[in-house]
Each structure stands twice: as structure tokens, then as C-alpha cells.
């Protein structure tokens, strides 16, 4: 189902900024998420990709990998991400620990960078996702937009924008990777994950990059994407979305 905002009045003034995407930024989709019910205090999943081509970015001999996802737990949790890969003869490991908060969508991600003179192919990259709760079982945990790979966005490859890229990096992870975060999972894992259906999530279109990115429509101050956008301009209203937030295991048909 797609919701659209009302037709706006004609523009009276124009700034020096233009949009470049194929969408006006006023569409919103509702999509399914994946749910795990974890009857333990710790959960460990390993995501992997093979034969990943990494290109130098920013005209500055730098390669960047990115793991990103969105999760909604029922309890406050700690998430640790650990990326490992072999760069020529040298093993590389990068890790980051992030707190995530109950009953809202949280974005998680890690972007390891390394010196890179020319494009290389890495045989395998792995990201270990460790989720823990010190006091009780993890319980219900919803996932969306799990993605992993090399940043290969053409604008980053062709322009010297490294300073801009890193300026506010923590609040732009994982959307800044320019991967597609529009389905539950795009990459394999060990063990294989078998999801049940979780709470639906809203995706808003971007009028700059034309992607659909997750927003927490029921908690408008919780910025998942569009970090430099006004939180009041989400096109999908609370009432329209809340029709899909109903009793657990009693969902209507929600479009993929």
C-alpha cells in the first residue's frame, strides 16, 4: 500500500537547491519485517559475502565496507558488530558496540575503512552480530534492511568529498552506504535465519537518491533516515499506519 500527501500549493519562491531523484519524496510504503523470539540472554549471528569488489573512494586511496540493519527489540539491549576479512596477507578486524532501545526502531551499522590504491577483490567478508541482555532473555526482536558489502556509490568514487562524508557519519549510518535497505534480509547468514512476521515498518522515498528508506512513523523524533530532514514532513500519518499495528499473530495482508 502506498500513501501520498495532498497536492501542495504552487511554489512562490525558489532557493538555489534542486532535487535530483526520480521521486518527489512524498511516497511511503509499508513493508513486512522479520521476527525472532530469543529465549536466551545472548544471540550470535554471522553474515557473510564472497568475492566482494572494493574500489578506492574520494580520489584518496580509501576503501570502505559497510554492514547495516534496523532492529526493534522489546527490551533494551547491547549490540556488538565485528567485521573480519583478509586484506592481501593481513587479517583485519573492526568492531563497534551500540546500545539499542526497547519498543522503537534502532539503526545499527559499522563502516571499516582501509588504505586502498587500486580496486581489489576480497574473497570473503564476515560480520558477527552479537546481541545481549545482562538481566533477562532477549525476547522478541524484529529485523529489517540487513545488508553488507563494499561502498561503491559512484559519487563517492568520482569526487573528493571525504571530509563531508565523515563530518556527521555516526548519524548517517547505515543509509550513507547507499545500499538498498528495503527488505528484511539481502545476504546469507550462519546459522540460516528463519523469521516469523514482525511489526510492519514504513519506508519513505527520498527526492535526492530515489531510494525508499525506513522511518519510525509512530515515533517521529526517532530519526532512522533523512537525518537532515524535518521530522514533521513524513508523508504517512500516524492514523494511516496504525491500522496495521494490531494484535500479534493477527495481521492483514501487507504488500511486500
N, C-alpha and C positions, 0 to 999 in steps of 0.2 A: 504494500500500500504506500502511496506517495502523497504527501500533503504539500500544498502550495500556499504561499502567502497571498493576500489580496493584491490586486493591481495597485501599484504605487502611483502617486501623483507625478506629473511631469517635472523633470529637473529644472530648477530655476537658476542654479549656479553650478559651475564646473570647476573642479580642482585640477591640479596637474597630474593626478594619478589615474591610471586606467586599469581595467581588469583584463586578464589575458586568457581566461579559461573558456570552456565550451558551455558552462552552466552559469546562470545568474547568481548562484549562491542561495537560492530560496527554496530548493527542494530538500525533502527529508524522507529517508527510508526507515522502516522498522524491520530489523533482521533478527533471526534466531541466534542464541548463544549456546555454548556447551557447558554442561554442569557436571561436576564431580562431587560426590559426598564422601569425604575423607574421614574415616573413623580412626584417626591417629593424630599425633601431635606433629608429625613431620611427613612431608611429601617431597619426593625427588623425581624429577623427570629430566631426560636428556634429549634435546632436539639437535638434529644434525643435517648438514648439507654436504654433498660431494661435488668435486670439480668446480669450485667457485672461482670465477674470473674476477680479479680485483684490479681496478685501474687507478692510476695516480689522479688526485683531485687538486683543485685550486691552483693549477700550474705551479705546484710547490712540492712535488715528490712525497705525497702523503696518501696512504690507502686507509680506508675505514670500513670496518664491519659493523653490523647493527643487528641486535636482537630486540624485538619489541612485542608487547602484548597489552591487553586490557583485562583486568580481573575485578570481580566483585565478590568479596567474602562476606560471611555472616559474623565473623569475629575479626578483631584487629590482629594482624599477622606481620611477620618479617619475611621478606623475600630476598634471597641471595641469587644473583646471576653470575655464572662463571663461564667465560668463553675460553676455549683452548684450541690451538691449531699449530701446525708445523710450518714455519717460515724458513725455507731452504733447510738448513741443518739445525735450526734453533727452535725449540719448543717455546711457545708463547702462551701466557695465561693472564687473563684480566678478570677482575671480579668487582662486584658492587652489591651492597646491601641496602634495601629500600623498605621503609615501613608502609604498609597498606592498611586502609581503614574500613571498618565494617559498614555494610549496607549502603555502599556507594561504589561507583566505578572508579578504579585506580589505573593509571597508566604506568607501566614499568618498561625499562629498557636499559641497554648498555651499548656504548659505541667505542670500542677499542680502535685506536689509530696507530699506525706504524710507518716508518720510512719506506718509501717505495719509489724507485727510479723509473721503472717501466712496468707494464701490465704483467701480472703473474697469475698462474692458476694454482689454487690451494686444493690439495686432494680431499681433505675433509676438515670441516669446522664443526665444533660441538659447543652447545650452550647448556650447561647444567642449571636447571631451575630448582631451587630448594626453598620450600615454603614451610614455616614453622610457627607453632604457638606454644609458648612456655607453660601455659596454665591449663589448657584443655585441648580436646580434639579440634582439628581444623574445621570440620563440619562442611557445610555447603559452600561451594566455590564455583563461581561462573567465570568462563573464559570467552574472550573474543579477540580476533585480529592477531593471532600468533604468527609472527613472521621473522625470518632470519636470513641474512645474506650480506653481500657487499653493497655499499652505497655506490650507485652508478648513474646518478642523475646528471644529465648532460650539462646543465647549467653549472654544476659544481666542477665538472671536468674542464670546462672551457673558460672559466673566469676566476680571477684572483679575489675570491670572497671569503677567504679563510677567517679573517677577523670577524666578519659579520656572522659566519656560521657558528663560531664558538662564543659569541657575545652573550647569548641567553640560552645556551644549549640545554641546561637542565630542565627548562620549562617546555622545550620543543621536542623532547624525546617521548615517543618514538617517531612522531609524524615527520620530523625533519629528514628522516632517511629516504623519503619519497617512495617507500614500498607501499603496496596496497594492503590496507587494513580494513577489509570489507567482508570478511568471512571468519568463521571460527578458527580454522587452522589451515595453513598452506604448506606446512613442512612436516616431514616424518619425525617420530619420537621413539624413544626407548624407555620404558615399555610402550607399546601401542596404546593410545588413549581411546577409551570408549565412553563418549559423552552421552548423558541424557540431555533433555531440553531445559535450558536455563531461562532466566528472565530475558525478555527482549531488550534490545538496545536500539537507540536512534542514531542514524548517520545523517549528517548534514553535508550538502555539496559545498565545494569551495569554488568561488568565482575566479580564483587565480590559477590553481593547478588542476581543476576539474575533478579532483578526487572526492569521494564520499568518506568523511572521517567521523569517528564516534564523538557524540556529545552526551552528557549526563542530563537529559532533559528534565528529570524530576528534581535535580539539584543544580540549578543554573549557575551557582557560584563555583561549582566544582569543574574547573576547566580541564577537559580532556584533550581537546584540539582547538584550533583557532585561538591560540593564546593571546594574540594581539587584536582580537575582535571584541565587540561589545557583547556582553552576556545576555543582554535583553533582546537581541535580534535573532534568536533561534526561530526558524520558521514553523516548527511543530509545537503546538501548545500543550500544556500540561493535561488538559481535559482530553484532547485527541489521543495522546499517548497512553493515558491512564486506563483507557478501555481495554488495553492489553495486559495490564498488571492485575491479574485476577488470581484465584486460588491456585496453589501449587498443584501440578499434575492435571490441570483443567484448562488447557489452552485452546483458543480458537486457531484456525488456520492462519499462520503468519507467513507472508511471502518470503522466499529466500532472498 
